[in-house]
Amino acid sequence: MLASSGSGLCGSYEDLQNGLVSEALVDFTGGVTMTINLAEAPDNLWDIIEQATYSRTLICCQTHVGEQVLENGLVDGHAYTLTGLRKVTCKYRPEYLVKLRNPWGKVEWKGDWSDSSRTWELLSPKEKILLLRKDDDGEFWMKLQDFKAHFTLLVICKLTPGLLSQEMGRKWTYTVREGRWEKGRTAGGRKKVQGGTFWKNPQFLLSVWRPEEGRRSLRPCNVLVSLLQKPRHRHRNRKPHLAIGFYLFWMSKTYDDQKRLPPAFFQRSAPLSQPKTFVMEKEVSQELWLDAGTYLIVPCTSEAHQESEFVLRIFSRKHIFYEIGSNSSVVFSKEIEEQNEGQNEFFTKLFQKYPEINAVQLQNILNHMTWSGLGSTQPLFSLEACQGILALLDLNASGTVSLQEFRDLWKQLMLYQEVFHKQDKNGSGYLNWAQLRAAMKEAGIVLSDDVCQLMLIRYGGPSLHMDFVSFVHLMLRAENMEEVFQNLTQDGKGIYLQKPEWLMLILYS
């Protein structure tokens, strides 16, 4: 069955004979790969492998080019799976061991720490019994130094983004966009020092938010960008991959999302991130730490006029991602950005008169604002709703919020109104169960069906539909509860609640 699936994916059985481990992992899992050149391995290689192993991610490796079984038992030009690792004490010093498996189920390493090696006698009897298995099953141990010397690439396939970061266990959102480089239209090639056609490449806007640390945190956001190129021929070995990469730019001004940015923008703007080298691989990916804001991503080939199709994937805690000039729905529209800018002056004047505002003043402000993102249905905030909002923002228990706290709240409200409007497709002003679940997921909160239903019962109306004001109250409370949950788990002692159980507490708070 696997061979049949592989031949269909690659074009023929003949095409299965060649290829990279990273490509196979991406094709069969849809994950994001991280490839490490072992000749230039980082100093913390052991830590990377350890974290990936304990996270139950897929780890493979590749030997040097060739087609023969070496005297040391390794096979040249062959892929192995890394199935375990162990730090042992050997002669009063640590020894770092990795466990590998030959997919043939036979033919094993014959050097130090192999099944027949004498180095096992250096361990305590207990450790030796625990680790050593003298079976010709293709699985064997070797020390990390030998692994780096005899293997060329280590490939880690992250099925869940963030497994190799400090954000392990947190919910990520995922967005995928397809595009193509067309000769004479969108195949602009790499960025040149002077002029060039780089600006013709497809352009994508990425807006990043930080939901997990709250509105008062300045910590950067973890974002994973993956660029995949599609095969240019039904048989993947007939045409080699193009050399590809992507550039990242900071967007400091408002933009017209119906038009691509002109050459002048790229002449005056330096990229925040760019390819060190363009690589001829199916996928290139990069993990970035970005401040909350709006960015431009430009995928390209190394040379202009090269044609191919591609897939661009973004993973983060909360983001909006779309192509400039496309007709897809977006959360940050030009209209909202301009509305935000126009109201900055209003906010400043307001807080000159009232340095701190209370619930009554907040109610007056929210009910007199223009909610253009909600269409014809304008929300009506009750005093009770504003008191609830204020309680979630008021850190010093003063009963008021400052200008900066209100600005942060307003940014959240802009996000919520666009998410709400996008799901309220019939313009009723209410969300049903399915729409609420989709809206919360897009805003960065993923719920099970049962919990979402209970949220609707708790915060929705008698007909089990939720209006915008209730949605705002729910989202602010959910994000604050999630922040508290994450803070409680950071001391390493843990808590005796599962996250779904913790979110259930929102119902009764």
N, C-alpha and C positions, 0 to 999 in steps of 0.2 A: 504494500500500500504506500509506504514512504517513497519507494523508488518511483512508483507511478505518479505520485504527487510531484516529486522533484522533476521528473521529465516533463510534466505538463507546465511547470513553472519556468523551467530553463529553456524549453524548446525541444529537447530530445535527450535520449539517454547519453549520447556522445557528449553533450554539453555538461553533463553531471561530473565529468572527469576533471574539470578544472574550475578554478574560482577561489574566492577568499572566504575564510571562516566568517568574517563580519557580514558578508553578503548573505550567506546561508542563514545566519541567525536572524537578520532583519526580514528575509523573505518568509521564514516559517513562523516567526513570532510577532512581527510588527513592532518590536522593541527598538530602543535606541542604543547603538553600540558606542563603546569607548575603546579605542585601540591604543595600546602602549607599545612603542618600539623598545624592545628589551635591551638593545645596545645603548639606548639613551634613557634607561629607566630612571624614574625619580627616586630620591633617597627614601621616600616613604612607601615604596612599592609593597612591602609586607603589610603595612597598614591598609592600603587600598584593597589588596587581595583578601585580607581578613574581614574587612567590613562587607565586601561583596559576597564572601562565602556565608557569613552569618545572616545576610539579608536574603539568602536563597535565590540569588540571581544566577544567570548562566555565564560560565567562564570557560573559554576555550583558548587554545594556543596553537602555534604553527611552527614547524621546524624549517630549517633552511631549504632552499630550492634544490630539488633533486628527485630521483625516483629509485632509491635503493635502500636496503636495510644495512645500517652501519654496524661495525664490529661492536659498538657499545649497546646495540639493541634498539636504537632509535631509528625511525624511518624518515628519510629526507622527503621534503615536500608533502608532509602529512599533518593532519589536524588531530589534536588530542583534547580531551576534556579535563579540566582541573576540578577534582571532586572533593578535595579536602586539604587541610594544612594543619601543622602541629609544631609548636615550639617545645623542644626537649632540652634536657640538661645533659651535656656530653663533656666529660673531663672538666667539670666545674665551670663550664661556659655554655651559653645557649647555642643551640643549633636550630636553624629554621628549615623545616621540611615541607614540601608540597607533594600532594598525592595526585597522580595523573592516571588517565585511562586511555589506552589505545582502543579505538572503536572496533578494531578487528576482533577483540576479545582474546588476543594472544600477541606474542612478540613484545618483550618488555625490556626496559633499561637494565644494563648489566653493571653499572658503576656503583659508587658508594650509595648505600641505603637501598640497593636493589634487594630482591628476595633472598639472594644467596650471598649478600655482602657480609663481611665480618664486622662492619661498623655497628651492627645491632648489639654486639657484645658490650659496647660502651655504655649502653643504657641499663637502667634497673630492670630486673626480671618482670616487674609489674608493667612497665611501659612497653617492654618488648612484646609481651603477650597481648597487650592492648592493640598495638599497631601492626605487627608483622603478620602477614598472611602469605604463606608459601604456596600460592596457587598460580598456575599458568592461565590467568584470566585477563591479561592485558592491563591490569592495574598495578601500580608500583609507586614507591616513594623516591624522591631525590632531594638534595639540598638546594636551597634557593640560588646559591652561586652557580651550581651546575645548570639549573633551570635557565638562568639568564644567559649562560654561555652557549647552550645547545638549542635554544628556541629563539625565534626572531620576533614574534608578535604575541602579545597577550590581548585577547578581545573579551571585554565584559559587556554583556547585553542586558541593559536595564529595562526590564519589563514594566517596572513602576518607576517613573522619574523621581529623582531625589534620593535614591537608595545610597548613593555615594556622597551625600551631603548631610549636614546637621539637621535637615528637615525631614528625616526619616519618620514615617508613620503619619505624616500630615497629608491632607487632601490636596491634590493638584488638579488644575483644569488643563484641558488639552484641546488645541485647535489645529486643524489641518487645512491647507490651501494648495490647490494645484495651479500650475502655470506652465509656460513654455517659452523657450528662446527661439524666435523666428528670424531668419536672415532678412535684413532690410527693415525690420520692425522692432523687435524686442531682444535681439542678440547683440547687446552692446559691448560685451567683453569687460575686462578689468578696468579699474580706474587709472587713468593716465595722469601724469603731472600737469600737462597742458592739454586742454581740449579733450578730444576723443568722443566716443559715442556711449560712454558708461551710463549716462542719464536715460538712455533708451531702454535699459533693462527693466523688468517688472519691479515695481516698488510696493512695499507693504508697510502699513502703519501698525505699530504695536504700542498699546497703552497698558502700562503696568501699575497695579495697585498692591498695597500691602495690607491684607485683611487680618493676618494672624497676630501681629504685634499691636494692633490698635492704631488709632489715628495719631497718637502722640509719639510713636516710635520713628527714629531716623535710620533704622537698620535697612540696608539695601535688600532688594528682592532677588530671590534665586530664580533664574530663567534658563531653560534649556532649549536651544535652537538646533533643529535637525534639518539638513537639506539633502534630499534624496533625488537622484536622477533616474528616470525610467529607462529601461533598455531601448536602444535605438533600432533593434532588430529582433524578430521573434526568437531567433537563436542568439543567446546572450554573448557567445564567443565570436560571432561574426563581425561585430563592430565593438571596438574597445570603448570604455567609458571616457567621457570628456574630463578634463581637469576643471574642477568647480570649487566655488567658495562663496562667502557672503560678507557684505559690509554692514556695519551698524552705525547709524548717525543719531545724534540727539536733535529733537525737534523743539525749539524754544519759542516758536510763534504759532499762531493759528494757521490753518491750511485749508485749501479747497480740495476735498477728497474726491472730486470728479476729474481732476487733472493730475498728471504726473508732475513731479517737481522739475523745474527747468535746469539747463546746464549751469546757470549762475549759482544755484544752491550748492552744487557739488564743487564748484570752483572756490567758493568761500568757506565751505564747511569741511573740517577734518573728521575722518571717521573715528569713532570711539573704539571700534574693533574692526580688524581686517585680516584676510588670510595671510599667514606667514609664508605659506607656499600653497599653490593650487595643486590638489592631489587628484589623480585619476582613479577615484574610488566611487562606488555607488552612493555612499553616504559620507557626509562630513557633519560633525556636530560640535557644539561648544556650550559649556556651562558658564553662564554669565551672572554677575552680581550687579544689579542695576538699581539706581534710585527710582522711586515712583515718578512716573512721567510718561511722555510720549516719544517714541523712537521710530526711525525709518530703517527697514531691513531691505537690502538690495542683493538678491542672489544673482550670480553671474558665472559665465565660463571664463577661462583664462584668456581666450582670444575672441574678438568680435566675429560675428557671422557664423558662429557654430550653433547648430540647431539640435534641440532636444526638449523633452518634457521633464518637469520636475515636480516634487512634492515638498512643501515647506511646512514643518511641524513646530509648534510652540507649546512648551509645558511650563506652567508656573502656578503659584497659589491663586492668583486672580489676574486676568488680563483680557484685553479685547484686541483682535488681530484681523486685519482685512486688507485687501489690495486696493490701492488708490485707483479710482476710475471704474471699479466694479460696482454692480448694483446690489451687493449683499447688504443686509441690515448691519448697522454698526451701533455701538453703544455711545461712542463719542462722536457726535455729528458736529458739523461746522456751526450749526445754529446754536447748539448748546454751548460750545466753546465761546462764541461771541456773546451769548447771554451771560455767561460767567464773567467775561471781561467787563461788560457793561455794568454789571451789578457790583463789581469790586468798589467802584466809587460810592455806590449807595451804602454798602456795608461800612465803609470808612466813615462816612458822614453820620450814619446811625450810631456807631460806637463812640464818636466824638461827643454825642449828646448823652449816650448811655454806655459808659465804659464796661458795665456788666449788665446783661439782660436776664430777666426772670421769665417764668413760664407764661405769664400773661403777655409780655412783650414778644416772646417767641411765637406765640399763637397769632398775634397780630401780624408779624412779619410773614410767616408761612402762608397765611390766608390771603395776603395781598400780593404775593409773588405770582408771576406768570409762569405756569408749568407747561411750556410749549411742547415738551416731550410726551405729554399725556393726551394730546389732541384736544377734543372738545370737552372732555370730562375733567373738570378741575376739582382737586381734593379739598375737603373741609376738615381742618385739624381742630379737634376739641381741646379744651383746657386740660382734660385728663391725659390725652395723648401727648401733649406738650410737656406735662409734668413727668410722664414716663420717659420721654426722650431726654429731658433735662437730667433726670436721675442717673441715666446711663453715662452722661458726659461729665457730670459734676464731680470732679475728683476730690475737692476740698470741702464738700458738703455745705457750700455757701448758698445754694439755691439759685445760682446764676451761672452763666457761661461767659467767657471772654471772647474777644474778637477772633483770636486764633482758633479757639475751640469751635466757634460758629463757622468759620471758613472751612475747617475740616469736616464739620457736619454737612455743610452745603455740597462739598465734593461728593460725599456719600449719597446725598439725596439726588444729585444729578445722575449718578450711576443707577440708583434704584428706579428712577422714573423711566429711564430708557429701557432697562431690563423688563420692567412691568409692562410698558407700552408694546414692546416687541412680542411678549407672550399674549397680551390682550388683543388678539387678532381681530375680533369683531367689534372692538371699541366699546364694550359694555361697561368698562370701569371696574371690572371684577375679574379675579382669577379663580378657576376651578382647581381641583386637585392636581391634574396633570400639568396645567399651566404653572401652578405654584411650584411644583417640584422642578420643572424646567427652569423657571426664573431663578430659584435659589441655587440651582446647579451652576447657571451662567454667572451668578454673582459670587460663586466660590464656596457655597455650602451644599454638600451632598448628603441627602437623607434617604433612608430606606422608605419603602412604600407605607409601612405602618406608622412610622414616626411622622411622615409628611401628613398623613390623614389626621393624626392627633393634633398636629400644629394647626390644621385647618379648623378643627373643632374648637380649639382653644382661642385662636385669634380671628377666625372668620365669623361671618354672620350666621343667622339661623338656617339659611339655605345652603350652608357650606360653600360660600363664595367669599373671597377676601378682597376688600378694597385697598386702595393705594396707601392710605394712612395706616391701616393695620399691617400691611406688608412692610412699611418702613419700621414700625415698632418691632415686628418680628425679626427683621434682618439686623437691626441694631442690637437687639437683645441676644440673638444667636451668635453674632460675631464677638460680643463681649464675653459671653459664656465660653466660647471656644478659646478666647484669649486666656481666661482664667484657668481653663483646663490645661492649656499648654504650660502655663506658669507653674501649676501644681506638679507637673511631671518633670520639670527641669532639675529638681534637686536630687534625682536619682533614686529616691525612696519609693516612688510610684504611689498610686492611689488604688482603692479597691472598687473602682467603677470602670466599666467599659465606656468608650466614648458615646455610643448610641444611648446608653443609660444616662450619661451625663446630659446629653442634649434633651432627654426626656424631662429633666428638671425644669427646663424652660417652660414647660406646660403649667407648672405649679408655682412659678416664681412671681 
